[in-house]
Amino acid sequence: MKKKILIIDDEEDVRSYITEVLVAEGYEVATASDGLQGLDEMRSFRPDLVTLDLQMPNDTGTGFYRKIHRDREFADVPIIVISGIAGRHLAIRKPFAVLDKPIDRQHLLDVVRDAIG
């Protein structure tokens, strides 16, 4: 069974790039453009991993993270923060990893493999 990854980012080009990279490696991918859509996708898609931007309209990555980590069902899903903002490593408690934008393809794949295989 393919591992599932949810990509939450308000930038279409970022979502497309990450999707392309992960699908080529055999992962199943769903996307959301903000934290509100991300919550809906969490419930329906049930991902093994989430990549999360921090600055988004409607609901920020930080708000999304707080909501899912209050839910026991999703509290252990690894989160990879992918952001270009300063202080991104402090925005959420205990992310699995924090990556910079622009995204380094190989580093992303290495981190994903470390998180979920």
Beta strands, then each sheet from edge to edge (+ up, - down):
strand 1: 4-8
strand 2: 28-32
strand 3: 49-52
strand 4: 79-83
strand 5: 97-100
sheet 1: 2+ 1+ 3+ 4+ 5+
end
